[in-house]
Amino acid sequence: FVVLTWNLPARAATFVVDPHVPAKWKRYADVKGTYHLEARGGGRTARVLEGDVAILVPLVGPLAERFAVRELTRQFEGEARLLEAHARRRAA
């Protein structure tokens, strides 16, 4: 799961991903970053994400990192679609 720590005045958050794996394996993954909300005019807001994904396993680490980035991207894009749909419903 993702642990968020918000800085509301800055409209920004830091995040750390706590992977769903046995505790002894957690040391092999380091996924963290920040995102902030950026006004884009016309009542629109962008969520700008910056982060690092490191899977510390020889040979398979880079493959697992690409997979993790793809899944995180898919998750954040899905959240953006839900938020956009919610905003449209509220505006109607």
Secondary structure as GFF3:
##gff-version 3
##sequence-region A 1 92
A	DSSP	beta_strand	2	7	.	.	.	ID=ss1
A	DSSP	three_ten_helix	8	10	.	.	.	ID=ss2
A	DSSP	beta_strand	12	17	.	.	.	ID=ss3
A	DSSP	three_ten_helix	23	28	.	.	.	ID=ss4
A	DSSP	beta_strand	29	41	.	.	.	ID=ss5
A	DSSP	beta_strand	44	55	.	.	.	ID=ss6
A	DSSP	alpha_helix	61	91	.	.	.	ID=ss7
###
